[in-house]
Amino acid sequence: MLIANFDRVGRFHMGSKCLARSKCSAISSEKDKAVDEPLVGLDFERGQRGHRLIPRRLPISHLNGPRSSLSPLVCDIGKVFYENVEIYRFRKEIEKFWYLVDDLMGAAGSKLEKVLGDQFPEGERYFGLENFGNTCYCNSVLQALYFCVPFREQLLEYYGDGKNPGDVEENLLTCLAELFMQISTQKKKTGVIAPKRFVQRVKKENEIFRGYMHQDAHEFLNFLLNDLVDILEKETSKDPAGSLSPPEKMGNGPHGGQVNGAKKEPIVTWVHKSFQGILTNETRCLRCETVTARDETFLDLSLDIEQNSSITSCLKNFSSTETLNAEDKFFCDKCCSLQEAQKRMKIKKPPHILVIHLKRFKYMEQQGRYKKLSYRVVFPLELKLTNTMEDADCEYSLFAVVVHVGNGPNHGHYVSLVKSHNHWLFFDDENVEMIEESAVHTAFGSAQEYAGNTDHGYILFYESLTSNSS
């Protein structure tokens, strides 16, 4: 029989056979007959199946009150699920529990403030995001985007220039803008915010993210950016002279008319101005030497990876020459026939924010399933694009990394490493910690396939230094 009760200070007691799930993980609490033991907290243990919760003894001196014969279980914020117990009976007691947890999280936030001290950036906010069961994929991407300063500033400007909130139809863009505004206007410097409205909107817009299955952070980022673009384009077409898309923000897309054979000059939004680049697909006929070029836009680059490689080598492979022959021959308009040809992809116009997606999940045909590649791929803090552009080299600085933790594609956890005002921070849902710059190297990957380290850099965010200097 399950035991669940609250003491007079609102602490939540759960007996044996009780199941607590958090961050897609589960444990069973064990009986503990010690009466005077400290409170039991929860730690994360990284194993072959990703994260799982393990009990941890945690002294909390400022919480006084009678203790049960079973050690109390202080659970991770708001994610307590157990079987055959009617939670609704204890609504008031649960509210008390939330207040206590908020106090604990506030103590963690003040710790970060103490670590930074006088170096805490003026006007900056470092807030964790609550996890709603499996939304670590969303939280990690949101933290990377929030500390993408050009994107954040444009989004907050959009929110400030918007109409009366009651007159604006809710969409993914308005929910994201409200979330960023909520974070940036907090009176406290640190803490935890629940992005409930935004997550609900994501699930409403895309059924893929409904439910509690493990999701792909890159797939979410791709969906989010494209949906924001669609919303802005619709708003611009309705009000081309409006304040949301001023003329100077629409004149920077001369190459867009060539994409997909579009006749009209495409709308260039502030999302495009931050993330969009242009690729040139060149094909040279080996018979007549005629070069056919086709431009296409991109919001992120997906790179194939190899063991013990680097981002530079992956980019070189991306732009390497490929020979088209046999069944893959190219139809040459000048020769009017299929011919052998050489094909190459180059970055014609680099974006201001370069997002690199490492293809760590590969489909294995023999096994009939996806496998995670834990390859060690070194990514520099300062990246120079060479041999990939028609013009001069472009320098970038790394400011965020979305890390996948776990051994497989269908389970695990996402965290993010973020650089803000020359400090590196570790964001793990509600938890925010300051880390050394050298800690970023732990996300390179594993030199051996079955190594103990399961933290692997998955999405890299670079900001152009050339654009800043110009």
PEHU-V149935 format. One record per backbone hydrogen bond with DSSP energy under -1.0 kcal/mol. CO is the residue of the C=O (numbers start at 1). NH is the residue of the N-H. E is the energy in kcal/mol with one decimal. If there is no record, write none. Layout:
CO|NH|E + CO|NH|E
//
This chain:
3|15|-2.6 + 5|13|-3.1 + 7|10|-1.9 + 11|7|-1.4 + 12|73|-1.4 + 13|5|-1.6 + 18|29|-1.6 + 20|27|-1.2 + 22|25|-1.1 + 25|22|-1.8 + 27|20|-1.5 + 39|58|-3.6 + 40|74|-2.7 + 41|56|-2.1 + 43|54|-2.1 + 45|52|-1.5 + 47|50|-1.6 + 50|47|-2.8 + 52|45|-2.6 + 54|43|-2.4 + 56|41|-4.5 + 60|63|-1.3 + 72|40|-1.5 + 76|79|-1.5 + 85|87|-1.0 + 86|89|-1.2 + 87|90|-1.5 + 88|91|-1.1 + 90|94|-2.6 + 91|95|-1.9 + 92|96|-1.7 + 93|97|-1.9 + 94|98|-2.4 + 95|99|-1.9 + 96|100|-1.9 + 97|101|-2.3 + 98|102|-2.7 + 99|103|-1.8 + 100|104|-1.9 + 101|105|-2.7 + 102|106|-2.3 + 103|107|-1.7 + 104|108|-1.6 + 105|109|-2.2 + 106|110|-2.4 + 107|111|-1.2 + 108|112|-1.2 + 109|113|-1.7 + 110|114|-2.1 + 111|115|-2.1 + 112|116|-2.3 + 113|117|-2.7 + 116|119|-2.4 + 117|120|-1.5 + 121|124|-1.5 + 128|193|-2.5 + 133|24|-1.2 + 135|139|-2.5 + 136|140|-2.4 + 137|141|-1.1 + 138|142|-2.5 + 139|143|-2.2 + 140|144|-1.5 + 141|145|-2.4 + 142|146|-2.5 + 143|147|-1.7 + 145|148|-1.2 + 147|149|-1.2 + 148|152|-2.6 + 149|153|-2.8 + 150|154|-1.9 + 151|155|-2.3 + 152|156|-2.7 + 153|157|-2.0 + 154|158|-2.2 + 155|159|-2.2 + 156|160|-2.3 + 157|161|-2.2 + 164|167|-2.5 + 171|175|-2.1 + 172|176|-2.1 + 173|177|-2.5 + 174|178|-2.4 + 175|179|-1.9 + 176|180|-2.5 + 177|181|-2.3 + 178|182|-2.4 + 179|183|-2.1 + 180|184|-2.5 + 181|185|-1.6 + 183|186|-1.4 + 189|126|-2.6 + 191|128|-2.8 + 193|130|-2.2 + 194|196|-1.7 + 195|199|-2.4 + 196|200|-2.5 + 197|201|-1.8 + 198|202|-2.3 + 199|203|-2.3 + 200|204|-1.8 + 201|205|-2.4 + 202|206|-2.1 + 206|209|-1.3 + 207|210|-1.5 + 216|220|-1.9 + 217|221|-2.4 + 218|222|-2.5 + 219|223|-2.1 + 220|224|-2.8 + 221|225|-2.5 + 222|226|-1.9 + 223|227|-2.2 + 224|228|-2.4 + 225|229|-2.1 + 226|230|-2.2 + 227|231|-2.2 + 228|232|-2.3 + 229|233|-2.6 + 230|234|-2.1 + 231|235|-2.2 + 232|236|-2.4 + 233|237|-2.3 + 234|238|-1.6 + 235|239|-2.0 + 239|242|-2.0 + 246|249|-1.9 + 247|250|-1.9 + 255|258|-1.7 + 256|259|-1.4 + 258|261|-1.1 + 259|262|-1.9 + 269|273|-2.0 + 271|275|-2.6 + 272|276|-2.3 + 274|353|-2.9 + 277|298|-1.9 + 278|348|-2.0 + 278|349|-2.0 + 279|296|-2.3 + 280|346|-2.3 + 281|294|-1.4 + 282|344|-2.7 + 283|292|-3.0 + 284|342|-2.2 + 285|289|-1.6 + 290|285|-2.6 + 292|283|-2.4 + 294|281|-3.0 + 296|279|-3.4 + 298|277|-2.4 + 301|357|-3.6 + 303|359|-2.5 + 309|378|-2.4 + 310|314|-2.1 + 311|315|-2.4 + 312|316|-1.8 + 313|317|-2.2 + 314|318|-1.8 + 315|319|-1.6 + 317|320|-1.0 + 322|343|-3.5 + 324|341|-1.9 + 325|328|-2.8 + 326|329|-1.1 + 330|339|-3.5 + 332|336|-1.7 + 332|337|-1.0 + 337|332|-2.3 + 339|330|-2.6 + 340|286|-2.5 + 341|324|-3.6 + 342|284|-3.0 + 343|322|-3.1 + 344|282|-2.8 + 346|280|-3.1 + 349|278|-2.5 + 352|464|-2.7 + 354|462|-2.6 + 355|301|-2.8 + 356|460|-2.8 + 357|303|-2.8 + 358|360|-2.1 + 360|373|-3.9 + 362|371|-2.7 + 364|368|-2.0 + 364|369|-1.2 + 369|364|-3.1 + 371|362|-2.7 + 374|446|-3.1 + 376|309|-1.9 + 378|311|-2.3 + 381|398|-2.9 + 383|396|-3.2 + 388|347|-2.8 + 394|385|-2.8 + 395|465|-2.8 + 395|466|-1.1 + 396|383|-2.3 + 397|463|-2.7 + 399|419|-2.9 + 400|461|-2.6 + 401|417|-2.7 + 402|458|-2.7 + 402|459|-1.7 + 403|415|-2.0 + 404|456|-2.2 + 405|413|-2.2 + 413|405|-3.7 + 415|403|-3.0 + 416|427|-3.0 + 417|401|-2.4 + 418|425|-3.3 + 420|423|-1.5 + 423|420|-3.3 + 424|435|-2.6 + 425|418|-2.6 + 426|433|-2.2 + 427|416|-2.3 + 428|431|-2.2 + 429|129|-2.1 + 431|428|-2.7 + 433|426|-3.6 + 436|439|-1.4 + 437|440|-1.5 + 438|441|-1.2 + 439|442|-1.1 + 440|443|-1.8 + 441|444|-1.7 + 443|457|-3.6 + 444|377|-2.8 + 448|451|-1.1 + 454|406|-1.6 + 456|404|-2.5 + 458|358|-2.5 + 459|402|-2.8 + 460|356|-2.5 + 461|399|-2.6 + 461|400|-1.2 + 462|354|-2.3 + 463|397|-2.5 + 465|469|-2.1 + 466|470|-1.8
//
